[in-house]
């Protein structure tokens, strides 16, 4: 997933490369103070353990159809 598809993908089922599915609940934008580069992270809610979340690279996330 890239940063342009974040809004359309919020609250959708997504999958990581390990095959586990989650609900995409938030995107996090970070900026490196030294280089000025941005990087994006996804906050994913576990579908089975409802109080469990996972933070990962946004580009690792794939929307499940």
PDB file of N, CA, C, O and CB in Angstrom:
ATOM      1  N   UNK A   1       0.851  -1.166   0.000  1.00  0.00           N
ATOM      2  CA  UNK A   1       0.000   0.000   0.000  1.00  0.00           C
ATOM      3  C   UNK A   1       0.894   1.225   0.000  1.00  0.00           C
ATOM      4  O   UNK A   1       1.964   1.225   0.608  1.00  0.00           O
ATOM      5  CB  UNK A   1      -0.966   0.000   1.215  1.00  0.00           C
ATOM      6  N   UNK A   2       0.457   2.254  -0.673  1.00  0.00           N
ATOM      7  CA  UNK A   2       1.197   3.509  -0.634  1.00  0.00           C
ATOM      8  C   UNK A   2       0.362   4.570   0.075  1.00  0.00           C
ATOM      9  O   UNK A   2      -0.811   4.348   0.377  1.00  0.00           O
ATOM     10  CB  UNK A   2       1.575   3.974  -2.063  1.00  0.00           C
ATOM     11  N   UNK A   3       0.974   5.726   0.338  1.00  0.00           N
ATOM     12  CA  UNK A   3       0.303   6.765   1.122  1.00  0.00           C
ATOM     13  C   UNK A   3      -0.936   7.340   0.438  1.00  0.00           C
ATOM     14  O   UNK A   3      -1.794   7.908   1.113  1.00  0.00           O
ATOM     15  CB  UNK A   3       1.268   7.877   1.412  1.00  0.00           C
ATOM     16  N   UNK A   4      -1.049   7.210  -0.875  1.00  0.00           N
ATOM     17  CA  UNK A   4      -2.215   7.750  -1.584  1.00  0.00           C
ATOM     18  C   UNK A   4      -3.469   6.910  -1.374  1.00  0.00           C
ATOM     19  O   UNK A   4      -4.578   7.421  -1.531  1.00  0.00           O
ATOM     20  CB  UNK A   4      -1.919   7.849  -3.066  1.00  0.00           C
ATOM     21  N   UNK A   5      -3.325   5.651  -1.027  1.00  0.00           N
ATOM     22  CA  UNK A   5      -4.486   4.780  -0.858  1.00  0.00           C
ATOM     23  C   UNK A   5      -4.908   4.599   0.598  1.00  0.00           C
ATOM     24  O   UNK A   5      -5.756   3.756   0.891  1.00  0.00           O
ATOM     25  CB  UNK A   5      -4.196   3.439  -1.459  1.00  0.00           C
ATOM     26  N   UNK A   6      -4.334   5.372   1.510  1.00  0.00           N
ATOM     27  CA  UNK A   6      -4.623   5.223   2.938  1.00  0.00           C
ATOM     28  C   UNK A   6      -6.093   5.498   3.245  1.00  0.00           C
ATOM     29  O   UNK A   6      -6.739   4.676   3.896  1.00  0.00           O
ATOM     30  CB  UNK A   6      -3.736   6.160   3.756  1.00  0.00           C
ATOM     31  N   UNK A   7      -6.635   6.616   2.803  1.00  0.00           N
ATOM     32  CA  UNK A   7      -8.017   6.973   3.137  1.00  0.00           C
ATOM     33  C   UNK A   7      -9.007   5.921   2.666  1.00  0.00           C
ATOM     34  O   UNK A   7      -9.925   5.565   3.404  1.00  0.00           O
ATOM     35  CB  UNK A   7      -8.374   8.317   2.528  1.00  0.00           C
ATOM     36  N   UNK A   8      -8.839   5.428   1.471  1.00  0.00           N
ATOM     37  CA  UNK A   8      -9.757   4.432   0.927  1.00  0.00           C
ATOM     38  C   UNK A   8      -9.626   3.081   1.635  1.00  0.00           C
ATOM     39  O   UNK A   8     -10.553   2.272   1.596  1.00  0.00           O
ATOM     40  CB  UNK A   8      -9.510   4.259  -0.562  1.00  0.00           C
ATOM     41  N   UNK A   9      -8.502   2.837   2.269  1.00  0.00           N
ATOM     42  CA  UNK A   9      -8.243   1.531   2.888  1.00  0.00           C
ATOM     43  C   UNK A   9      -8.518   1.486   4.384  1.00  0.00           C
ATOM     44  O   UNK A   9      -8.488   0.409   4.979  1.00  0.00           O
ATOM     45  CB  UNK A   9      -6.823   1.139   2.646  1.00  0.00           C
ATOM     46  N   UNK A  10      -8.784   2.622   5.000  1.00  0.00           N
ATOM     47  CA  UNK A  10      -9.043   2.637   6.442  1.00  0.00           C
ATOM     48  C   UNK A  10     -10.233   1.750   6.792  1.00  0.00           C
ATOM     49  O   UNK A  10     -11.237   1.727   6.080  1.00  0.00           O
ATOM     50  CB  UNK A  10      -9.295   4.070   6.928  1.00  0.00           C
ATOM     51  N   UNK A  11     -10.104   1.030   7.888  1.00  0.00           N
ATOM     52  CA  UNK A  11     -11.123   0.113   8.404  1.00  0.00           C
ATOM     53  C   UNK A  11     -11.420  -1.058   7.471  1.00  0.00           C
ATOM     54  O   UNK A  11     -12.476  -1.683   7.572  1.00  0.00           O
ATOM     55  CB  UNK A  11     -12.392   0.868   8.665  1.00  0.00           C
ATOM     56  N   UNK A  12     -10.490  -1.354   6.566  1.00  0.00           N
ATOM     57  CA  UNK A  12     -10.616  -2.500   5.669  1.00  0.00           C
ATOM     58  C   UNK A  12      -9.742  -3.651   6.177  1.00  0.00           C
ATOM     59  O   UNK A  12      -8.805  -3.449   6.950  1.00  0.00           O
ATOM     60  CB  UNK A  12     -10.219  -2.108   4.216  1.00  0.00           C
ATOM     61  N   UNK A  13     -10.072  -4.852   5.725  1.00  0.00           N
ATOM     62  CA  UNK A  13      -9.227  -6.009   6.035  1.00  0.00           C
ATOM     63  C   UNK A  13      -7.978  -5.943   5.170  1.00  0.00           C
ATOM     64  O   UNK A  13      -8.046  -5.679   3.969  1.00  0.00           O
ATOM     65  CB  UNK A  13      -9.993  -7.354   5.804  1.00  0.00           C
ATOM     66  N   UNK A  14      -6.840  -6.187   5.803  1.00  0.00           N
ATOM     67  CA  UNK A  14      -5.558  -6.163   5.100  1.00  0.00           C
ATOM     68  C   UNK A  14      -4.771  -7.407   5.478  1.00  0.00           C
ATOM     69  O   UNK A  14      -5.092  -8.100   6.444  1.00  0.00           O
ATOM     70  CB  UNK A  14      -4.752  -4.872   5.437  1.00  0.00           C
ATOM     71  N   UNK A  15      -3.732  -7.673   4.694  1.00  0.00           N
ATOM     72  CA  UNK A  15      -2.878  -8.842   4.935  1.00  0.00           C
ATOM     73  C   UNK A  15      -1.425  -8.400   4.881  1.00  0.00           C
ATOM     74  O   UNK A  15      -1.047  -7.531   4.096  1.00  0.00           O
ATOM     75  CB  UNK A  15      -3.154  -9.976   3.892  1.00  0.00           C
ATOM     76  N   UNK A  16      -0.624  -9.021   5.733  1.00  0.00           N
ATOM     77  CA  UNK A  16       0.817  -8.808   5.718  1.00  0.00           C
ATOM     78  C   UNK A  16       1.478  -9.974   4.990  1.00  0.00           C
ATOM     79  O   UNK A  16       0.828 -10.989   4.742  1.00  0.00           O
ATOM     80  CB  UNK A  16       1.378  -8.663   7.163  1.00  0.00           C
ATOM     81  N   UNK A  17       2.756  -9.847   4.643  1.00  0.00           N
ATOM     82  CA  UNK A  17       3.441 -10.932   3.929  1.00  0.00           C
ATOM     83  C   UNK A  17       3.430 -12.274   4.660  1.00  0.00           C
ATOM     84  O   UNK A  17       3.569 -13.320   4.027  1.00  0.00           O
ATOM     85  CB  UNK A  17       4.859 -10.535   3.671  1.00  0.00           C
ATOM     86  N   UNK A  18       3.265 -12.258   5.982  1.00  0.00           N
ATOM     87  CA  UNK A  18       3.225 -13.531   6.727  1.00  0.00           C
ATOM     88  C   UNK A  18       1.876 -14.238   6.596  1.00  0.00           C
ATOM     89  O   UNK A  18       1.708 -15.342   7.114  1.00  0.00           O
ATOM     90  CB  UNK A  18       3.527 -13.283   8.204  1.00  0.00           C
ATOM     91  N   UNK A  19       0.900 -13.605   5.900  1.00  0.00           N
ATOM     92  CA  UNK A  19      -0.390 -14.224   5.637  1.00  0.00           C
ATOM     93  C   UNK A  19      -1.467 -13.929   6.663  1.00  0.00           C
ATOM     94  O   UNK A  19      -2.618 -14.325   6.475  1.00  0.00           O
ATOM     95  CB  UNK A  19      -0.215 -15.672   5.543  1.00  0.00           C
ATOM     96  N   UNK A  20      -1.128 -13.252   7.731  1.00  0.00           N
ATOM     97  CA  UNK A  20      -2.104 -12.946   8.775  1.00  0.00           C
ATOM     98  C   UNK A  20      -2.902 -11.708   8.377  1.00  0.00           C
ATOM     99  O   UNK A  20      -2.344 -10.735   7.870  1.00  0.00           O
ATOM    100  CB  UNK A  20      -1.401 -12.729  10.146  1.00  0.00           C
ATOM    101  N   UNK A  21      -4.221 -11.754   8.612  1.00  0.00           N
ATOM    102  CA  UNK A  21      -5.089 -10.625   8.269  1.00  0.00           C
ATOM    103  C   UNK A  21      -5.389  -9.778   9.498  1.00  0.00           C
ATOM    104  O   UNK A  21      -5.488 -10.285  10.615  1.00  0.00           O
ATOM    105  CB  UNK A  21      -6.397 -11.124   7.642  1.00  0.00           C
ATOM    106  N   UNK A  22      -5.532  -8.480   9.267  1.00  0.00           N
ATOM    107  CA  UNK A  22      -5.803  -7.497  10.301  1.00  0.00           C
ATOM    108  C   UNK A  22      -6.828  -6.502   9.774  1.00  0.00           C
ATOM    109  O   UNK A  22      -7.224  -6.554   8.610  1.00  0.00           O
ATOM    110  CB  UNK A  22      -4.502  -6.775  10.745  1.00  0.00           C
ATOM    111  N   UNK A  23      -7.251  -5.589  10.657  1.00  0.00           N
ATOM    112  CA  UNK A  23      -8.074  -4.449  10.250  1.00  0.00           C
ATOM    113  C   UNK A  23      -7.162  -3.216  10.283  1.00  0.00           C
ATOM    114  O   UNK A  23      -6.522  -2.941  11.299  1.00  0.00           O
ATOM    115  CB  UNK A  23      -9.349  -4.267  11.199  1.00  0.00           C
ATOM    116  N   UNK A  24      -7.106  -2.479   9.172  1.00  0.00           N
ATOM    117  CA  UNK A  24      -6.255  -1.293   9.060  1.00  0.00           C
ATOM    118  C   UNK A  24      -6.970  -0.126   9.731  1.00  0.00           C
ATOM    119  O   UNK A  24      -7.998   0.332   9.234  1.00  0.00           O
ATOM    120  CB  UNK A  24      -5.924  -0.965   7.561  1.00  0.00           C
ATOM    121  N   UNK A  25      -6.440   0.363  10.855  1.00  0.00           N
ATOM    122  CA  UNK A  25      -7.144   1.377  11.640  1.00  0.00           C
ATOM    123  C   UNK A  25      -6.493   2.755  11.636  1.00  0.00           C
ATOM    124  O   UNK A  25      -7.160   3.740  11.956  1.00  0.00           O
ATOM    125  CB  UNK A  25      -7.263   0.910  13.039  1.00  0.00           C
ATOM    126  N   UNK A  26      -5.213   2.858  11.286  1.00  0.00           N
ATOM    127  CA  UNK A  26      -4.564   4.172  11.302  1.00  0.00           C
ATOM    128  C   UNK A  26      -3.270   4.158  10.501  1.00  0.00           C
ATOM    129  O   UNK A  26      -2.642   3.119  10.299  1.00  0.00           O
ATOM    130  CB  UNK A  26      -4.281   4.609  12.739  1.00  0.00           C
ATOM    131  N   UNK A  27      -2.900   5.344  10.057  1.00  0.00           N
ATOM    132  CA  UNK A  27      -1.606   5.532   9.394  1.00  0.00           C
ATOM    133  C   UNK A  27      -0.809   6.540  10.213  1.00  0.00           C
ATOM    134  O   UNK A  27      -1.355   7.517  10.726  1.00  0.00           O
ATOM    135  CB  UNK A  27      -1.780   6.019   7.901  1.00  0.00           C
ATOM    136  N   UNK A  28       0.475   6.286  10.324  1.00  0.00           N
ATOM    137  CA  UNK A  28       1.374   7.133  11.107  1.00  0.00           C
ATOM    138  C   UNK A  28       2.438   7.689  10.168  1.00  0.00           C
ATOM    139  O   UNK A  28       3.074   6.942   9.425  1.00  0.00           O
ATOM    140  CB  UNK A  28       2.026   6.336  12.292  1.00  0.00           C
ATOM    141  N   UNK A  29       2.624   8.998  10.206  1.00  0.00           N
ATOM    142  CA  UNK A  29       3.644   9.651   9.378  1.00  0.00           C
ATOM    143  C   UNK A  29       4.764  10.119  10.286  1.00  0.00           C
ATOM    144  O   UNK A  29       4.522  10.806  11.278  1.00  0.00           O
ATOM    145  CB  UNK A  29       3.047  10.850   8.565  1.00  0.00           C
ATOM    146  N   UNK A  30       5.984   9.748   9.950  1.00  0.00           N
ATOM    147  CA  UNK A  30       7.164  10.146  10.727  1.00  0.00           C
ATOM    148  C   UNK A  30       8.123  10.914   9.835  1.00  0.00           C
ATOM    149  O   UNK A  30       8.149  10.719   8.620  1.00  0.00           O
ATOM    150  CB  UNK A  30       7.869   8.909  11.345  1.00  0.00           C
ATOM    151  N   UNK A  31       8.912  11.787  10.447  1.00  0.00           N
ATOM    152  CA  UNK A  31       9.899  12.551   9.694  1.00  0.00           C
ATOM    153  C   UNK A  31      11.249  12.439  10.390  1.00  0.00           C
ATOM    154  O   UNK A  31      11.358  12.658  11.597  1.00  0.00           O
ATOM    155  CB  UNK A  31       9.470  14.038   9.554  1.00  0.00           C
ATOM    156  N   UNK A  32      12.272  12.097   9.618  1.00  0.00           N
ATOM    157  CA  UNK A  32      13.633  12.036  10.126  1.00  0.00           C
ATOM    158  C   UNK A  32      14.149  13.462  10.266  1.00  0.00           C
ATOM    159  O   UNK A  32      14.210  14.201   9.284  1.00  0.00           O
ATOM    160  CB  UNK A  32      14.554  11.189   9.188  1.00  0.00           C
ATOM    161  N   UNK A  33      14.518  13.849  11.474  1.00  0.00           N
ATOM    162  CA  UNK A  33      14.965  15.226  11.717  1.00  0.00           C
ATOM    163  C   UNK A  33      16.258  15.567  10.989  1.00  0.00           C
ATOM    164  O   UNK A  33      16.466  16.718  10.606  1.00  0.00           O
ATOM    165  CB  UNK A  33      15.152  15.450  13.196  1.00  0.00           C
ATOM    166  N   UNK A  34      17.124  14.585  10.794  1.00  0.00           N
ATOM    167  CA  UNK A  34      18.411  14.842  10.160  1.00  0.00           C
ATOM    168  C   UNK A  34      18.305  14.967   8.641  1.00  0.00           C
ATOM    169  O   UNK A  34      18.895  15.869   8.046  1.00  0.00           O
ATOM    170  CB  UNK A  34      19.381  13.741  10.511  1.00  0.00           C
ATOM    171  N   UNK A  35      17.559  14.071   8.021  1.00  0.00           N
ATOM    172  CA  UNK A  35      17.501  14.049   6.556  1.00  0.00           C
ATOM    173  C   UNK A  35      16.250  14.712   5.988  1.00  0.00           C
ATOM    174  O   UNK A  35      16.220  15.070   4.810  1.00  0.00           O
ATOM    175  CB  UNK A  35      17.572  12.630   6.070  1.00  0.00           C
ATOM    176  N   UNK A  36      15.220  14.877   6.812  1.00  0.00           N
ATOM    177  CA  UNK A  36      13.974  15.462   6.335  1.00  0.00           C
ATOM    178  C   UNK A  36      13.094  14.484   5.581  1.00  0.00           C
ATOM    179  O   UNK A  36      12.048  14.865   5.057  1.00  0.00           O
ATOM    180  CB  UNK A  36      14.270  16.626   5.461  1.00  0.00           C
ATOM    181  N   UNK A  37      13.511  13.219   5.521  1.00  0.00           N
ATOM    182  CA  UNK A  37      12.733  12.204   4.814  1.00  0.00           C
ATOM    183  C   UNK A  37      11.553  11.750   5.670  1.00  0.00           C
ATOM    184  O   UNK A  37      11.638  11.703   6.897  1.00  0.00           O
ATOM    185  CB  UNK A  37      13.622  10.997   4.441  1.00  0.00           C
ATOM    186  N   UNK A  38      10.454  11.420   4.999  1.00  0.00           N
ATOM    187  CA  UNK A  38       9.270  10.899   5.663  1.00  0.00           C
ATOM    188  C   UNK A  38       9.208   9.385   5.498  1.00  0.00           C
ATOM    189  O   UNK A  38       9.683   8.844   4.499  1.00  0.00           O
ATOM    190  CB  UNK A  38       7.995  11.559   5.103  1.00  0.00           C
ATOM    191  N   UNK A  39       8.623   8.704   6.476  1.00  0.00           N
ATOM    192  CA  UNK A  39       8.310   7.298   6.330  1.00  0.00           C
ATOM    193  C   UNK A  39       6.958   7.059   6.978  1.00  0.00           C
ATOM    194  O   UNK A  39       6.563   7.759   7.910  1.00  0.00           O
ATOM    195  CB  UNK A  39       9.415   6.396   6.960  1.00  0.00           C
ATOM    196  N   UNK A  40       6.263   6.062   6.470  1.00  0.00           N
ATOM    197  CA  UNK A  40       4.882   5.813   6.852  1.00  0.00           C
ATOM    198  C   UNK A  40       4.757   4.451   7.516  1.00  0.00           C
ATOM    199  O   UNK A  40       5.415   3.487   7.125  1.00  0.00           O
ATOM    200  CB  UNK A  40       3.959   5.901   5.633  1.00  0.00           C
ATOM    201  N   UNK A  41       3.900   4.392   8.525  1.00  0.00           N
ATOM    202  CA  UNK A  41       3.628   3.147   9.219  1.00  0.00           C
ATOM    203  C   UNK A  41       2.126   2.916   9.272  1.00  0.00           C
ATOM    204  O   UNK A  41       1.345   3.863   9.188  1.00  0.00           O
ATOM    205  CB  UNK A  41       4.231   3.164  10.637  1.00  0.00           C
ATOM    206  N   UNK A  42       1.727   1.672   9.409  1.00  0.00           N
ATOM    207  CA  UNK A  42       0.323   1.306   9.524  1.00  0.00           C
ATOM    208  C   UNK A  42       0.072   0.739  10.920  1.00  0.00           C
ATOM    209  O   UNK A  42       0.887  -0.010  11.458  1.00  0.00           O
ATOM    210  CB  UNK A  42      -0.080   0.281   8.424  1.00  0.00           C
ATOM    211  N   UNK A  43      -1.064   1.108  11.490  1.00  0.00           N
ATOM    212  CA  UNK A  43      -1.501   0.527  12.758  1.00  0.00           C
ATOM    213  C   UNK A  43      -2.608  -0.461  12.419  1.00  0.00           C
ATOM    214  O   UNK A  43      -3.634  -0.089  11.850  1.00  0.00           O
ATOM    215  CB  UNK A  43      -1.996   1.636  13.786  1.00  0.00           C
ATOM    216  N   UNK A  44      -2.392  -1.720  12.773  1.00  0.00           N
ATOM    217  CA  UNK A  44      -3.302  -2.794  12.414  1.00  0.00           C
ATOM    218  C   UNK A  44      -3.882  -3.434  13.666  1.00  0.00           C
ATOM    219  O   UNK A  44      -3.163  -3.717  14.624  1.00  0.00           O
ATOM    220  CB  UNK A  44      -2.588  -3.843  11.557  1.00  0.00           C
ATOM    221  N   UNK A  45      -5.191  -3.659  13.645  1.00  0.00           N
ATOM    222  CA  UNK A  45      -5.866  -4.292  14.775  1.00  0.00           C
ATOM    223  C   UNK A  45      -6.041  -5.772  14.489  1.00  0.00           C
ATOM    224  O   UNK A  45      -6.510  -6.158  13.418  1.00  0.00           O
ATOM    225  CB  UNK A  45      -7.235  -3.624  15.053  1.00  0.00           C
ATOM    226  N   UNK A  46      -5.661  -6.595  15.451  1.00  0.00           N
ATOM    227  CA  UNK A  46      -5.800  -8.044  15.320  1.00  0.00           C
ATOM    228  C   UNK A  46      -7.282  -8.408  15.283  1.00  0.00           C
ATOM    229  O   UNK A  46      -8.060  -7.909  16.097  1.00  0.00           O
ATOM    230  CB  UNK A  46      -5.081  -8.780  16.489  1.00  0.00           C
ATOM    231  N   UNK A  47      -7.677  -9.262  14.358  1.00  0.00           N
ATOM    232  CA  UNK A  47      -9.083  -9.636  14.208  1.00  0.00           C
ATOM    233  C   UNK A  47      -9.555 -10.630  15.267  1.00  0.00           C
ATOM    234  O   UNK A  47     -10.758 -10.762  15.494  1.00  0.00           O
ATOM    235  CB  UNK A  47      -9.309 -10.219  12.839  1.00  0.00           C
ATOM    236  N   UNK A  48      -8.624 -11.331  15.917  1.00  0.00           N
ATOM    237  CA  UNK A  48      -9.005 -12.323  16.925  1.00  0.00           C
ATOM    238  C   UNK A  48      -8.791 -11.804  18.344  1.00  0.00           C
ATOM    239  O   UNK A  48      -9.653 -11.972  19.207  1.00  0.00           O
ATOM    240  CB  UNK A  48      -8.212 -13.607  16.721  1.00  0.00           C
ATOM    241  N   UNK A  49      -7.655 -11.182  18.580  1.00  0.00           N
ATOM    242  CA  UNK A  49      -7.351 -10.592  19.889  1.00  0.00           C
ATOM    243  C   UNK A  49      -7.637  -9.093  19.775  1.00  0.00           C
ATOM    244  O   UNK A  49      -6.758  -8.316  19.402  1.00  0.00           O
ATOM    245  CB  UNK A  49      -5.843 -10.871  20.330  1.00  0.00           C
ATOM    246  N   UNK A  50      -8.854  -8.697  20.095  1.00  0.00           N
ATOM    247  CA  UNK A  50      -9.346  -7.356  19.790  1.00  0.00           C
ATOM    248  C   UNK A  50      -8.600  -6.217  20.480  1.00  0.00           C
ATOM    249  O   UNK A  50      -8.711  -5.070  20.048  1.00  0.00           O
ATOM    250  CB  UNK A  50     -10.771  -7.276  20.153  1.00  0.00           C
ATOM    251  N   UNK A  51      -7.855  -6.498  21.524  1.00  0.00           N
ATOM    252  CA  UNK A  51      -7.104  -5.436  22.189  1.00  0.00           C
ATOM    253  C   UNK A  51      -5.637  -5.418  21.760  1.00  0.00           C
ATOM    254  O   UNK A  51      -4.815  -4.736  22.372  1.00  0.00           O
ATOM    255  CB  UNK A  51      -7.199  -5.599  23.698  1.00  0.00           C
ATOM    256  N   UNK A  52      -5.314  -6.171  20.708  1.00  0.00           N
ATOM    257  CA  UNK A  52      -3.936  -6.277  20.235  1.00  0.00           C
ATOM    258  C   UNK A  52      -3.764  -5.515  18.924  1.00  0.00           C
ATOM    259  O   UNK A  52      -4.584  -5.630  18.013  1.00  0.00           O
ATOM    260  CB  UNK A  52      -3.538  -7.755  20.053  1.00  0.00           C
ATOM    261  N   UNK A  53      -2.690  -4.739  18.842  1.00  0.00           N
ATOM    262  CA  UNK A  53      -2.381  -3.954  17.643  1.00  0.00           C
ATOM    263  C   UNK A  53      -0.975  -4.268  17.176  1.00  0.00           C
ATOM    264  O   UNK A  53      -0.133  -4.718  17.954  1.00  0.00           O
ATOM    265  CB  UNK A  53      -2.533  -2.439  17.915  1.00  0.00           C
ATOM    266  N   UNK A  54      -0.732  -4.027  15.904  1.00  0.00           N
ATOM    267  CA  UNK A  54       0.595  -4.241  15.321  1.00  0.00           C
ATOM    268  C   UNK A  54       0.950  -3.011  14.492  1.00  0.00           C
ATOM    269  O   UNK A  54       0.121  -2.508  13.734  1.00  0.00           O
ATOM    270  CB  UNK A  54       0.636  -5.549  14.443  1.00  0.00           C
ATOM    271  N   UNK A  55       2.170  -2.535  14.635  1.00  0.00           N
ATOM    272  CA  UNK A  55       2.678  -1.418  13.843  1.00  0.00           C
ATOM    273  C   UNK A  55       3.676  -1.989  12.841  1.00  0.00           C
ATOM    274  O   UNK A  55       4.565  -2.757  13.211  1.00  0.00           O
ATOM    275  CB  UNK A  55       3.343  -0.309  14.754  1.00  0.00           C
ATOM    276  N   UNK A  56       3.526  -1.611  11.567  1.00  0.00           N
ATOM    277  CA  UNK A  56       4.426  -2.124  10.538  1.00  0.00           C
ATOM    278  C   UNK A  56       4.611  -1.069   9.453  1.00  0.00           C
ATOM    279  O   UNK A  56       3.962  -0.023   9.472  1.00  0.00           O
ATOM    280  CB  UNK A  56       3.881  -3.443   9.933  1.00  0.00           C
ATOM    281  N   UNK A  57       5.492  -1.353   8.518  1.00  0.00           N
ATOM    282  CA  UNK A  57       5.703  -0.461   7.378  1.00  0.00           C
ATOM    283  C   UNK A  57       4.453  -0.450   6.508  1.00  0.00           C
ATOM    284  O   UNK A  57       3.857  -1.498   6.261  1.00  0.00           O
ATOM    285  CB  UNK A  57       6.943  -0.897   6.549  1.00  0.00           C
ATOM    286  N   UNK A  58       4.059   0.721   6.049  1.00  0.00           N
ATOM    287  CA  UNK A  58       2.862   0.846   5.222  1.00  0.00           C
ATOM    288  C   UNK A  58       2.988   0.048   3.931  1.00  0.00           C
ATOM    289  O   UNK A  58       2.004  -0.517   3.454  1.00  0.00           O
ATOM    290  CB  UNK A  58       2.593   2.308   4.904  1.00  0.00           C
ATOM    291  N   UNK A  59       4.184  -0.001   3.363  1.00  0.00           N
ATOM    292  CA  UNK A  59       4.351  -0.700   2.086  1.00  0.00           C
ATOM    293  C   UNK A  59       4.231  -2.222   2.207  1.00  0.00           C
ATOM    294  O   UNK A  59       4.121  -2.911   1.193  1.00  0.00           O
ATOM    295  CB  UNK A  59       5.694  -0.352   1.492  1.00  0.00           C
ATOM    296  N   UNK A  60       4.251  -2.757   3.443  1.00  0.00           N
ATOM    297  CA  UNK A  60       4.081  -4.198   3.648  1.00  0.00           C
ATOM    298  C   UNK A  60       2.610  -4.619   3.630  1.00  0.00           C
ATOM    299  O   UNK A  60       2.312  -5.810   3.531  1.00  0.00           O
ATOM    300  CB  UNK A  60       4.715  -4.611   4.968  1.00  0.00           C
ATOM    301  N   UNK A  61       1.689  -3.660   3.725  1.00  0.00           N
ATOM    302  CA  UNK A  61       0.269  -3.938   3.868  1.00  0.00           C
ATOM    303  C   UNK A  61      -0.390  -4.098   2.501  1.00  0.00           C
ATOM    304  O   UNK A  61      -0.152  -3.307   1.589  1.00  0.00           O
ATOM    305  CB  UNK A  61      -0.416  -2.823   4.662  1.00  0.00           C
ATOM    306  N   UNK A  62      -1.221  -5.131   2.372  1.00  0.00           N
ATOM    307  CA  UNK A  62      -1.961  -5.402   1.143  1.00  0.00           C
ATOM    308  C   UNK A  62      -3.445  -5.527   1.478  1.00  0.00           C
ATOM    309  O   UNK A  62      -3.812  -6.303   2.360  1.00  0.00           O
ATOM    310  CB  UNK A  62      -1.436  -6.694   0.444  1.00  0.00           C
ATOM    311  N   UNK A  63      -4.294  -4.784   0.795  1.00  0.00           N
ATOM    312  CA  UNK A  63      -5.730  -4.825   1.034  1.00  0.00           C
ATOM    313  C   UNK A  63      -6.287  -6.158   0.547  1.00  0.00           C
ATOM    314  O   UNK A  63      -5.949  -6.621  -0.542  1.00  0.00           O
ATOM    315  CB  UNK A  63      -6.442  -3.643   0.330  1.00  0.00           C
ATOM    316  N   UNK A  64      -7.144  -6.771   1.362  1.00  0.00           N
ATOM    317  CA  UNK A  64      -7.802  -8.035   1.012  1.00  0.00           C
ATOM    318  C   UNK A  64      -9.105  -7.697   0.306  1.00  0.00           C
ATOM    319  O   UNK A  64      -9.900  -6.906   0.813  1.00  0.00           O
ATOM    320  CB  UNK A  64      -8.061  -8.931   2.285  1.00  0.00           C
ATOM    321  N   UNK A  65      -9.328  -8.289  -0.858  1.00  0.00           N
ATOM    322  CA  UNK A  65     -10.564  -8.019  -1.613  1.00  0.00           C
ATOM    323  C   UNK A  65     -11.747  -8.745  -1.057  1.00  0.00           C
ATOM    324  O   UNK A  65     -12.853  -8.617  -1.584  1.00  0.00           O
ATOM    325  CB  UNK A  65     -10.395  -8.393  -3.052  1.00  0.00           C
TER     326      UNK A  65
END
